[in-house]
Amino acid sequence: MKSYRRFSAIATVVLLVNLLGQSVSAQQVSQRQKWEYCAITSFSSGNLASLQNGKAIGVASICYFQSGGCRMEEVRFELDPAEFKKSLSPRDAETYGALGNVLEKATEGALARAIAKLGDDGWEIAGESVFAYGAERNTQAIYFKRRK
């Protein structure tokens, strides 16, 4: 009977120490976890003016949210229409080689480059939603977060 009480007392002490340690550890983690956020707020190739030096230019805008406002960064993607058409099959070149499709492909390239850049920098996608910040009023934005 003594050995049972002794075992029970030791088990209780070990359990309490373990629970106390987990509680302190959880508090420390929650106090240390700080996040920063950004969003890809727009991506486009614009219009015919987006052709510079014979290349289609796609642009994606990233807003890094800071206490003082939004720090903007542009990610550009250049696409040579002639090279793009060469990558297509002859049948697809007639359909997808049009200027509108080249500009759309440049836009996709800019968006892909912006997402890859943020991923390389440790950002992860948090979701997408409407973006309305300052003068920018876009229908959709892709939001990212990472630990500070």
Phi and psi in radians as a Rosetta constraint file:
Dihedral C 1 N 2 CA 2 C 2 CIRCULARHARMONIC -1.092 0.35
Dihedral N 2 CA 2 C 2 N 3 CIRCULARHARMONIC -0.717 0.35
Dihedral C 2 N 3 CA 3 C 3 CIRCULARHARMONIC -1.152 0.35
Dihedral N 3 CA 3 C 3 N 4 CIRCULARHARMONIC -0.601 0.35
Dihedral C 3 N 4 CA 4 C 4 CIRCULARHARMONIC -1.139 0.35
Dihedral N 4 CA 4 C 4 N 5 CIRCULARHARMONIC -0.784 0.35
Dihedral C 4 N 5 CA 5 C 5 CIRCULARHARMONIC -1.114 0.35
Dihedral N 5 CA 5 C 5 N 6 CIRCULARHARMONIC -0.706 0.35
Dihedral C 5 N 6 CA 6 C 6 CIRCULARHARMONIC -1.123 0.35
Dihedral N 6 CA 6 C 6 N 7 CIRCULARHARMONIC -0.814 0.35
Dihedral C 6 N 7 CA 7 C 7 CIRCULARHARMONIC -1.059 0.35
Dihedral N 7 CA 7 C 7 N 8 CIRCULARHARMONIC -0.772 0.35
Dihedral C 7 N 8 CA 8 C 8 CIRCULARHARMONIC -1.080 0.35
Dihedral N 8 CA 8 C 8 N 9 CIRCULARHARMONIC -0.737 0.35
Dihedral C 8 N 9 CA 9 C 9 CIRCULARHARMONIC -1.147 0.35
Dihedral N 9 CA 9 C 9 N 10 CIRCULARHARMONIC -0.759 0.35
Dihedral C 9 N 10 CA 10 C 10 CIRCULARHARMONIC -1.133 0.35
Dihedral N 10 CA 10 C 10 N 11 CIRCULARHARMONIC -0.772 0.35
Dihedral C 10 N 11 CA 11 C 11 CIRCULARHARMONIC -1.070 0.35
Dihedral N 11 CA 11 C 11 N 12 CIRCULARHARMONIC -0.693 0.35
Dihedral C 11 N 12 CA 12 C 12 CIRCULARHARMONIC -1.138 0.35
Dihedral N 12 CA 12 C 12 N 13 CIRCULARHARMONIC -0.763 0.35
Dihedral C 12 N 13 CA 13 C 13 CIRCULARHARMONIC -1.108 0.35
Dihedral N 13 CA 13 C 13 N 14 CIRCULARHARMONIC -0.792 0.35
Dihedral C 13 N 14 CA 14 C 14 CIRCULARHARMONIC -1.073 0.35
Dihedral N 14 CA 14 C 14 N 15 CIRCULARHARMONIC -0.754 0.35
Dihedral C 14 N 15 CA 15 C 15 CIRCULARHARMONIC -1.094 0.35
Dihedral N 15 CA 15 C 15 N 16 CIRCULARHARMONIC -0.784 0.35
Dihedral C 15 N 16 CA 16 C 16 CIRCULARHARMONIC -1.116 0.35
Dihedral N 16 CA 16 C 16 N 17 CIRCULARHARMONIC -0.751 0.35
Dihedral C 16 N 17 CA 17 C 17 CIRCULARHARMONIC -1.094 0.35
Dihedral N 17 CA 17 C 17 N 18 CIRCULARHARMONIC -0.736 0.35
Dihedral C 17 N 18 CA 18 C 18 CIRCULARHARMONIC -1.105 0.35
Dihedral N 18 CA 18 C 18 N 19 CIRCULARHARMONIC -0.824 0.35
Dihedral C 18 N 19 CA 19 C 19 CIRCULARHARMONIC -1.100 0.35
Dihedral N 19 CA 19 C 19 N 20 CIRCULARHARMONIC -0.720 0.35
Dihedral C 19 N 20 CA 20 C 20 CIRCULARHARMONIC -1.106 0.35
Dihedral N 20 CA 20 C 20 N 21 CIRCULARHARMONIC -0.750 0.35
Dihedral C 20 N 21 CA 21 C 21 CIRCULARHARMONIC -1.087 0.35
Dihedral N 21 CA 21 C 21 N 22 CIRCULARHARMONIC -0.722 0.35
Dihedral C 21 N 22 CA 22 C 22 CIRCULARHARMONIC -1.163 0.35
Dihedral N 22 CA 22 C 22 N 23 CIRCULARHARMONIC -0.682 0.35
Dihedral C 22 N 23 CA 23 C 23 CIRCULARHARMONIC -1.112 0.35
Dihedral N 23 CA 23 C 23 N 24 CIRCULARHARMONIC -0.811 0.35
Dihedral C 23 N 24 CA 24 C 24 CIRCULARHARMONIC -1.122 0.35
Dihedral N 24 CA 24 C 24 N 25 CIRCULARHARMONIC -0.741 0.35
Dihedral C 24 N 25 CA 25 C 25 CIRCULARHARMONIC -1.093 0.35
Dihedral N 25 CA 25 C 25 N 26 CIRCULARHARMONIC -0.745 0.35
Dihedral C 25 N 26 CA 26 C 26 CIRCULARHARMONIC -1.124 0.35
Dihedral N 26 CA 26 C 26 N 27 CIRCULARHARMONIC -0.669 0.35
Dihedral C 26 N 27 CA 27 C 27 CIRCULARHARMONIC -1.160 0.35
Dihedral N 27 CA 27 C 27 N 28 CIRCULARHARMONIC -0.716 0.35
Dihedral C 27 N 28 CA 28 C 28 CIRCULARHARMONIC -1.129 0.35
Dihedral N 28 CA 28 C 28 N 29 CIRCULARHARMONIC -0.723 0.35
Dihedral C 28 N 29 CA 29 C 29 CIRCULARHARMONIC -1.126 0.35
Dihedral N 29 CA 29 C 29 N 30 CIRCULARHARMONIC -0.796 0.35
Dihedral C 29 N 30 CA 30 C 30 CIRCULARHARMONIC -1.162 0.35
Dihedral N 30 CA 30 C 30 N 31 CIRCULARHARMONIC -0.547 0.35
Dihedral C 30 N 31 CA 31 C 31 CIRCULARHARMONIC -1.278 0.35
Dihedral N 31 CA 31 C 31 N 32 CIRCULARHARMONIC -0.558 0.35
Dihedral C 31 N 32 CA 32 C 32 CIRCULARHARMONIC -1.461 0.35
Dihedral N 32 CA 32 C 32 N 33 CIRCULARHARMONIC -0.445 0.35
Dihedral C 32 N 33 CA 33 C 33 CIRCULARHARMONIC -1.271 0.35
Dihedral N 33 CA 33 C 33 N 34 CIRCULARHARMONIC 1.944 0.35
Dihedral C 33 N 34 CA 34 C 34 CIRCULARHARMONIC -2.208 0.35
Dihedral N 34 CA 34 C 34 N 35 CIRCULARHARMONIC 2.515 0.35
Dihedral C 34 N 35 CA 35 C 35 CIRCULARHARMONIC -2.073 0.35
Dihedral N 35 CA 35 C 35 N 36 CIRCULARHARMONIC 2.705 0.35
Dihedral C 35 N 36 CA 36 C 36 CIRCULARHARMONIC -2.214 0.35
Dihedral N 36 CA 36 C 36 N 37 CIRCULARHARMONIC 2.717 0.35
Dihedral C 36 N 37 CA 37 C 37 CIRCULARHARMONIC -2.327 0.35
Dihedral N 37 CA 37 C 37 N 38 CIRCULARHARMONIC 2.660 0.35
Dihedral C 37 N 38 CA 38 C 38 CIRCULARHARMONIC -2.625 0.35
Dihedral N 38 CA 38 C 38 N 39 CIRCULARHARMONIC 3.003 0.35
Dihedral C 38 N 39 CA 39 C 39 CIRCULARHARMONIC -2.623 0.35
Dihedral N 39 CA 39 C 39 N 40 CIRCULARHARMONIC 2.499 0.35
Dihedral C 39 N 40 CA 40 C 40 CIRCULARHARMONIC -1.479 0.35
Dihedral N 40 CA 40 C 40 N 41 CIRCULARHARMONIC 1.932 0.35
Dihedral C 40 N 41 CA 41 C 41 CIRCULARHARMONIC -1.656 0.35
Dihedral N 41 CA 41 C 41 N 42 CIRCULARHARMONIC -0.395 0.35
Dihedral C 41 N 42 CA 42 C 42 CIRCULARHARMONIC -2.764 0.35
Dihedral N 42 CA 42 C 42 N 43 CIRCULARHARMONIC 2.661 0.35
Dihedral C 42 N 43 CA 43 C 43 CIRCULARHARMONIC -2.646 0.35
Dihedral N 43 CA 43 C 43 N 44 CIRCULARHARMONIC 2.250 0.35
Dihedral C 43 N 44 CA 44 C 44 CIRCULARHARMONIC -2.851 0.35
Dihedral N 44 CA 44 C 44 N 45 CIRCULARHARMONIC 2.936 0.35
Dihedral C 44 N 45 CA 45 C 45 CIRCULARHARMONIC -2.030 0.35
Dihedral N 45 CA 45 C 45 N 46 CIRCULARHARMONIC 0.043 0.35
Dihedral C 45 N 46 CA 46 C 46 CIRCULARHARMONIC 1.238 0.35
Dihedral N 46 CA 46 C 46 N 47 CIRCULARHARMONIC -2.187 0.35
Dihedral C 46 N 47 CA 47 C 47 CIRCULARHARMONIC -2.374 0.35
Dihedral N 47 CA 47 C 47 N 48 CIRCULARHARMONIC -2.680 0.35
Dihedral C 47 N 48 CA 48 C 48 CIRCULARHARMONIC -1.038 0.35
Dihedral N 48 CA 48 C 48 N 49 CIRCULARHARMONIC -0.443 0.35
Dihedral C 48 N 49 CA 49 C 49 CIRCULARHARMONIC -1.181 0.35
Dihedral N 49 CA 49 C 49 N 50 CIRCULARHARMONIC -0.213 0.35
Dihedral C 49 N 50 CA 50 C 50 CIRCULARHARMONIC -1.334 0.35
Dihedral N 50 CA 50 C 50 N 51 CIRCULARHARMONIC -0.091 0.35
Dihedral C 50 N 51 CA 51 C 51 CIRCULARHARMONIC -1.507 0.35
Dihedral N 51 CA 51 C 51 N 52 CIRCULARHARMONIC 2.001 0.35
Dihedral C 51 N 52 CA 52 C 52 CIRCULARHARMONIC -2.166 0.35
Dihedral N 52 CA 52 C 52 N 53 CIRCULARHARMONIC 2.225 0.35
Dihedral C 52 N 53 CA 53 C 53 CIRCULARHARMONIC 0.946 0.35
Dihedral N 53 CA 53 C 53 N 54 CIRCULARHARMONIC 0.637 0.35
Dihedral C 53 N 54 CA 54 C 54 CIRCULARHARMONIC 1.355 0.35
Dihedral N 54 CA 54 C 54 N 55 CIRCULARHARMONIC 0.125 0.35
Dihedral C 54 N 55 CA 55 C 55 CIRCULARHARMONIC -2.010 0.35
Dihedral N 55 CA 55 C 55 N 56 CIRCULARHARMONIC 2.525 0.35
Dihedral C 55 N 56 CA 56 C 56 CIRCULARHARMONIC -1.441 0.35
Dihedral N 56 CA 56 C 56 N 57 CIRCULARHARMONIC 2.337 0.35
Dihedral C 56 N 57 CA 57 C 57 CIRCULARHARMONIC -1.977 0.35
Dihedral N 57 CA 57 C 57 N 58 CIRCULARHARMONIC 2.117 0.35
Dihedral C 57 N 58 CA 58 C 58 CIRCULARHARMONIC -1.833 0.35
Dihedral N 58 CA 58 C 58 N 59 CIRCULARHARMONIC 2.504 0.35
Dihedral C 58 N 59 CA 59 C 59 CIRCULARHARMONIC -2.320 0.35
Dihedral N 59 CA 59 C 59 N 60 CIRCULARHARMONIC 2.337 0.35
Dihedral C 59 N 60 CA 60 C 60 CIRCULARHARMONIC -2.087 0.35
Dihedral N 60 CA 60 C 60 N 61 CIRCULARHARMONIC 2.339 0.35
Dihedral C 60 N 61 CA 61 C 61 CIRCULARHARMONIC -1.814 0.35
Dihedral N 61 CA 61 C 61 N 62 CIRCULARHARMONIC 2.273 0.35
Dihedral C 61 N 62 CA 62 C 62 CIRCULARHARMONIC -1.957 0.35
Dihedral N 62 CA 62 C 62 N 63 CIRCULARHARMONIC 2.262 0.35
Dihedral C 62 N 63 CA 63 C 63 CIRCULARHARMONIC -1.854 0.35
Dihedral N 63 CA 63 C 63 N 64 CIRCULARHARMONIC 2.056 0.35
Dihedral C 63 N 64 CA 64 C 64 CIRCULARHARMONIC -1.656 0.35
Dihedral N 64 CA 64 C 64 N 65 CIRCULARHARMONIC 1.997 0.35
Dihedral C 64 N 65 CA 65 C 65 CIRCULARHARMONIC -1.305 0.35
Dihedral N 65 CA 65 C 65 N 66 CIRCULARHARMONIC 2.228 0.35
Dihedral C 65 N 66 CA 66 C 66 CIRCULARHARMONIC -2.348 0.35
Dihedral N 66 CA 66 C 66 N 67 CIRCULARHARMONIC 2.848 0.35
Dihedral C 66 N 67 CA 67 C 67 CIRCULARHARMONIC -1.075 0.35
Dihedral N 67 CA 67 C 67 N 68 CIRCULARHARMONIC -0.465 0.35
Dihedral C 67 N 68 CA 68 C 68 CIRCULARHARMONIC -1.597 0.35
Dihedral N 68 CA 68 C 68 N 69 CIRCULARHARMONIC 0.056 0.35
Dihedral C 68 N 69 CA 69 C 69 CIRCULARHARMONIC 2.308 0.35
Dihedral N 69 CA 69 C 69 N 70 CIRCULARHARMONIC -2.653 0.35
Dihedral C 69 N 70 CA 70 C 70 CIRCULARHARMONIC -1.944 0.35
Dihedral N 70 CA 70 C 70 N 71 CIRCULARHARMONIC 2.143 0.35
Dihedral C 70 N 71 CA 71 C 71 CIRCULARHARMONIC -1.656 0.35
Dihedral N 71 CA 71 C 71 N 72 CIRCULARHARMONIC 2.068 0.35
Dihedral C 71 N 72 CA 72 C 72 CIRCULARHARMONIC -1.643 0.35
Dihedral N 72 CA 72 C 72 N 73 CIRCULARHARMONIC 2.547 0.35
Dihedral C 72 N 73 CA 73 C 73 CIRCULARHARMONIC -2.444 0.35
Dihedral N 73 CA 73 C 73 N 74 CIRCULARHARMONIC 2.423 0.35
Dihedral C 73 N 74 CA 74 C 74 CIRCULARHARMONIC -1.853 0.35
Dihedral N 74 CA 74 C 74 N 75 CIRCULARHARMONIC 2.382 0.35
Dihedral C 74 N 75 CA 75 C 75 CIRCULARHARMONIC -1.977 0.35
Dihedral N 75 CA 75 C 75 N 76 CIRCULARHARMONIC 2.172 0.35
Dihedral C 75 N 76 CA 76 C 76 CIRCULARHARMONIC -1.900 0.35
Dihedral N 76 CA 76 C 76 N 77 CIRCULARHARMONIC 2.655 0.35
Dihedral C 76 N 77 CA 77 C 77 CIRCULARHARMONIC -2.422 0.35
Dihedral N 77 CA 77 C 77 N 78 CIRCULARHARMONIC 2.167 0.35
Dihedral C 77 N 78 CA 78 C 78 CIRCULARHARMONIC -1.808 0.35
Dihedral N 78 CA 78 C 78 N 79 CIRCULARHARMONIC 2.381 0.35
Dihedral C 78 N 79 CA 79 C 79 CIRCULARHARMONIC -2.286 0.35
Dihedral N 79 CA 79 C 79 N 80 CIRCULARHARMONIC 2.153 0.35
Dihedral C 79 N 80 CA 80 C 80 CIRCULARHARMONIC -1.419 0.35
Dihedral N 80 CA 80 C 80 N 81 CIRCULARHARMONIC 2.016 0.35
Dihedral C 80 N 81 CA 81 C 81 CIRCULARHARMONIC -0.997 0.35
Dihedral N 81 CA 81 C 81 N 82 CIRCULARHARMONIC -0.657 0.35
Dihedral C 81 N 82 CA 82 C 82 CIRCULARHARMONIC -1.144 0.35
Dihedral N 82 CA 82 C 82 N 83 CIRCULARHARMONIC -0.752 0.35
Dihedral C 82 N 83 CA 83 C 83 CIRCULARHARMONIC -1.159 0.35
Dihedral N 83 CA 83 C 83 N 84 CIRCULARHARMONIC -0.668 0.35
Dihedral C 83 N 84 CA 84 C 84 CIRCULARHARMONIC -1.091 0.35
Dihedral N 84 CA 84 C 84 N 85 CIRCULARHARMONIC -0.782 0.35
Dihedral C 84 N 85 CA 85 C 85 CIRCULARHARMONIC -1.112 0.35
Dihedral N 85 CA 85 C 85 N 86 CIRCULARHARMONIC -0.616 0.35
Dihedral C 85 N 86 CA 86 C 86 CIRCULARHARMONIC -1.124 0.35
Dihedral N 86 CA 86 C 86 N 87 CIRCULARHARMONIC -0.516 0.35
Dihedral C 86 N 87 CA 87 C 87 CIRCULARHARMONIC -1.335 0.35
Dihedral N 87 CA 87 C 87 N 88 CIRCULARHARMONIC -0.211 0.35
Dihedral C 87 N 88 CA 88 C 88 CIRCULARHARMONIC -1.614 0.35
Dihedral N 88 CA 88 C 88 N 89 CIRCULARHARMONIC 2.721 0.35
Dihedral C 88 N 89 CA 89 C 89 CIRCULARHARMONIC -1.206 0.35
Dihedral N 89 CA 89 C 89 N 90 CIRCULARHARMONIC 2.759 0.35
Dihedral C 89 N 90 CA 90 C 90 CIRCULARHARMONIC -0.964 0.35
Dihedral N 90 CA 90 C 90 N 91 CIRCULARHARMONIC -0.668 0.35
Dihedral C 90 N 91 CA 91 C 91 CIRCULARHARMONIC -1.188 0.35
Dihedral N 91 CA 91 C 91 N 92 CIRCULARHARMONIC -0.751 0.35
Dihedral C 91 N 92 CA 92 C 92 CIRCULARHARMONIC -1.247 0.35
Dihedral N 92 CA 92 C 92 N 93 CIRCULARHARMONIC -0.470 0.35
Dihedral C 92 N 93 CA 93 C 93 CIRCULARHARMONIC -1.069 0.35
Dihedral N 93 CA 93 C 93 N 94 CIRCULARHARMONIC -0.626 0.35
Dihedral C 93 N 94 CA 94 C 94 CIRCULARHARMONIC -1.188 0.35
Dihedral N 94 CA 94 C 94 N 95 CIRCULARHARMONIC -0.696 0.35
Dihedral C 94 N 95 CA 95 C 95 CIRCULARHARMONIC -1.429 0.35
Dihedral N 95 CA 95 C 95 N 96 CIRCULARHARMONIC -0.878 0.35
Dihedral C 95 N 96 CA 96 C 96 CIRCULARHARMONIC -1.663 0.35
Dihedral N 96 CA 96 C 96 N 97 CIRCULARHARMONIC -0.094 0.35
Dihedral C 96 N 97 CA 97 C 97 CIRCULARHARMONIC -1.456 0.35
Dihedral N 97 CA 97 C 97 N 98 CIRCULARHARMONIC -0.023 0.35
Dihedral C 97 N 98 CA 98 C 98 CIRCULARHARMONIC -1.119 0.35
Dihedral N 98 CA 98 C 98 N 99 CIRCULARHARMONIC 2.698 0.35
Dihedral C 98 N 99 CA 99 C 99 CIRCULARHARMONIC -0.995 0.35
Dihedral N 99 CA 99 C 99 N 100 CIRCULARHARMONIC -0.706 0.35
Dihedral C 99 N 100 CA 100 C 100 CIRCULARHARMONIC -1.046 0.35
Dihedral N 100 CA 100 C 100 N 101 CIRCULARHARMONIC -0.688 0.35
Dihedral C 100 N 101 CA 101 C 101 CIRCULARHARMONIC -1.241 0.35
Dihedral N 101 CA 101 C 101 N 102 CIRCULARHARMONIC -0.584 0.35
Dihedral C 101 N 102 CA 102 C 102 CIRCULARHARMONIC -1.158 0.35
Dihedral N 102 CA 102 C 102 N 103 CIRCULARHARMONIC -0.757 0.35
Dihedral C 102 N 103 CA 103 C 103 CIRCULARHARMONIC -1.136 0.35
Dihedral N 103 CA 103 C 103 N 104 CIRCULARHARMONIC -0.664 0.35
Dihedral C 103 N 104 CA 104 C 104 CIRCULARHARMONIC -1.121 0.35
Dihedral N 104 CA 104 C 104 N 105 CIRCULARHARMONIC -0.700 0.35
Dihedral C 104 N 105 CA 105 C 105 CIRCULARHARMONIC -1.164 0.35
Dihedral N 105 CA 105 C 105 N 106 CIRCULARHARMONIC -0.624 0.35
Dihedral C 105 N 106 CA 106 C 106 CIRCULARHARMONIC -1.139 0.35
Dihedral N 106 CA 106 C 106 N 107 CIRCULARHARMONIC -0.673 0.35
Dihedral C 106 N 107 CA 107 C 107 CIRCULARHARMONIC -1.114 0.35
Dihedral N 107 CA 107 C 107 N 108 CIRCULARHARMONIC -0.803 0.35
Dihedral C 107 N 108 CA 108 C 108 CIRCULARHARMONIC -1.040 0.35
Dihedral N 108 CA 108 C 108 N 109 CIRCULARHARMONIC -0.692 0.35
Dihedral C 108 N 109 CA 109 C 109 CIRCULARHARMONIC -1.109 0.35
Dihedral N 109 CA 109 C 109 N 110 CIRCULARHARMONIC -0.718 0.35
Dihedral C 109 N 110 CA 110 C 110 CIRCULARHARMONIC -1.143 0.35
Dihedral N 110 CA 110 C 110 N 111 CIRCULARHARMONIC -0.737 0.35
Dihedral C 110 N 111 CA 111 C 111 CIRCULARHARMONIC -1.123 0.35
Dihedral N 111 CA 111 C 111 N 112 CIRCULARHARMONIC -0.795 0.35
Dihedral C 111 N 112 CA 112 C 112 CIRCULARHARMONIC -1.072 0.35
Dihedral N 112 CA 112 C 112 N 113 CIRCULARHARMONIC -0.733 0.35
Dihedral C 112 N 113 CA 113 C 113 CIRCULARHARMONIC -1.137 0.35
Dihedral N 113 CA 113 C 113 N 114 CIRCULARHARMONIC -0.702 0.35
Dihedral C 113 N 114 CA 114 C 114 CIRCULARHARMONIC -1.148 0.35
Dihedral N 114 CA 114 C 114 N 115 CIRCULARHARMONIC -0.754 0.35
Dihedral C 114 N 115 CA 115 C 115 CIRCULARHARMONIC -1.119 0.35
Dihedral N 115 CA 115 C 115 N 116 CIRCULARHARMONIC -0.768 0.35
Dihedral C 115 N 116 CA 116 C 116 CIRCULARHARMONIC -1.110 0.35
Dihedral N 116 CA 116 C 116 N 117 CIRCULARHARMONIC -0.689 0.35
Dihedral C 116 N 117 CA 117 C 117 CIRCULARHARMONIC -1.081 0.35
Dihedral N 117 CA 117 C 117 N 118 CIRCULARHARMONIC -0.826 0.35
Dihedral C 117 N 118 CA 118 C 118 CIRCULARHARMONIC -1.127 0.35
Dihedral N 118 CA 118 C 118 N 119 CIRCULARHARMONIC -0.699 0.35
Dihedral C 118 N 119 CA 119 C 119 CIRCULARHARMONIC -1.085 0.35
Dihedral N 119 CA 119 C 119 N 120 CIRCULARHARMONIC -0.742 0.35
Dihedral C 119 N 120 CA 120 C 120 CIRCULARHARMONIC -1.103 0.35
Dihedral N 120 CA 120 C 120 N 121 CIRCULARHARMONIC -0.507 0.35
Dihedral C 120 N 121 CA 121 C 121 CIRCULARHARMONIC -1.551 0.35
Dihedral N 121 CA 121 C 121 N 122 CIRCULARHARMONIC 0.130 0.35
Dihedral C 121 N 122 CA 122 C 122 CIRCULARHARMONIC 1.613 0.35
Dihedral N 122 CA 122 C 122 N 123 CIRCULARHARMONIC 0.135 0.35
Dihedral C 122 N 123 CA 123 C 123 CIRCULARHARMONIC -1.459 0.35
Dihedral N 123 CA 123 C 123 N 124 CIRCULARHARMONIC 2.569 0.35
Dihedral C 123 N 124 CA 124 C 124 CIRCULARHARMONIC -2.199 0.35
Dihedral N 124 CA 124 C 124 N 125 CIRCULARHARMONIC 2.570 0.35
Dihedral C 124 N 125 CA 125 C 125 CIRCULARHARMONIC -1.168 0.35
Dihedral N 125 CA 125 C 125 N 126 CIRCULARHARMONIC 2.283 0.35
Dihedral C 125 N 126 CA 126 C 126 CIRCULARHARMONIC -1.799 0.35
Dihedral N 126 CA 126 C 126 N 127 CIRCULARHARMONIC -0.425 0.35
Dihedral C 126 N 127 CA 127 C 127 CIRCULARHARMONIC 2.700 0.35
Dihedral N 127 CA 127 C 127 N 128 CIRCULARHARMONIC -3.030 0.35
Dihedral C 127 N 128 CA 128 C 128 CIRCULARHARMONIC -2.371 0.35
Dihedral N 128 CA 128 C 128 N 129 CIRCULARHARMONIC 2.607 0.35
Dihedral C 128 N 129 CA 129 C 129 CIRCULARHARMONIC -2.893 0.35
Dihedral N 129 CA 129 C 129 N 130 CIRCULARHARMONIC 3.132 0.35
Dihedral C 129 N 130 CA 130 C 130 CIRCULARHARMONIC -1.158 0.35
Dihedral N 130 CA 130 C 130 N 131 CIRCULARHARMONIC 2.518 0.35
Dihedral C 130 N 131 CA 131 C 131 CIRCULARHARMONIC -2.145 0.35
Dihedral N 131 CA 131 C 131 N 132 CIRCULARHARMONIC 2.111 0.35
Dihedral C 131 N 132 CA 132 C 132 CIRCULARHARMONIC -2.409 0.35
Dihedral N 132 CA 132 C 132 N 133 CIRCULARHARMONIC 1.798 0.35
Dihedral C 132 N 133 CA 133 C 133 CIRCULARHARMONIC -2.465 0.35
Dihedral N 133 CA 133 C 133 N 134 CIRCULARHARMONIC 2.086 0.35
Dihedral C 133 N 134 CA 134 C 134 CIRCULARHARMONIC 1.045 0.35
Dihedral N 134 CA 134 C 134 N 135 CIRCULARHARMONIC -2.265 0.35
Dihedral C 134 N 135 CA 135 C 135 CIRCULARHARMONIC -1.405 0.35
Dihedral N 135 CA 135 C 135 N 136 CIRCULARHARMONIC -0.266 0.35
Dihedral C 135 N 136 CA 136 C 136 CIRCULARHARMONIC -1.417 0.35
Dihedral N 136 CA 136 C 136 N 137 CIRCULARHARMONIC 2.229 0.35
Dihedral C 136 N 137 CA 137 C 137 CIRCULARHARMONIC -2.332 0.35
Dihedral N 137 CA 137 C 137 N 138 CIRCULARHARMONIC 1.547 0.35
Dihedral C 137 N 138 CA 138 C 138 CIRCULARHARMONIC -1.844 0.35
Dihedral N 138 CA 138 C 138 N 139 CIRCULARHARMONIC 2.770 0.35
Dihedral C 138 N 139 CA 139 C 139 CIRCULARHARMONIC -1.374 0.35
Dihedral N 139 CA 139 C 139 N 140 CIRCULARHARMONIC -0.601 0.35
Dihedral C 139 N 140 CA 140 C 140 CIRCULARHARMONIC -2.428 0.35
Dihedral N 140 CA 140 C 140 N 141 CIRCULARHARMONIC 2.616 0.35
Dihedral C 140 N 141 CA 141 C 141 CIRCULARHARMONIC -2.513 0.35
Dihedral N 141 CA 141 C 141 N 142 CIRCULARHARMONIC 2.673 0.35
Dihedral C 141 N 142 CA 142 C 142 CIRCULARHARMONIC -1.843 0.35
Dihedral N 142 CA 142 C 142 N 143 CIRCULARHARMONIC 2.093 0.35
Dihedral C 142 N 143 CA 143 C 143 CIRCULARHARMONIC -1.695 0.35
Dihedral N 143 CA 143 C 143 N 144 CIRCULARHARMONIC 2.528 0.35
Dihedral C 143 N 144 CA 144 C 144 CIRCULARHARMONIC -2.277 0.35
Dihedral N 144 CA 144 C 144 N 145 CIRCULARHARMONIC 2.744 0.35
Dihedral C 144 N 145 CA 145 C 145 CIRCULARHARMONIC -2.501 0.35
Dihedral N 145 CA 145 C 145 N 146 CIRCULARHARMONIC 2.755 0.35
Dihedral C 145 N 146 CA 146 C 146 CIRCULARHARMONIC -2.726 0.35
Dihedral N 146 CA 146 C 146 N 147 CIRCULARHARMONIC 2.731 0.35
Dihedral C 146 N 147 CA 147 C 147 CIRCULARHARMONIC -1.256 0.35
Dihedral N 147 CA 147 C 147 N 148 CIRCULARHARMONIC 2.502 0.35
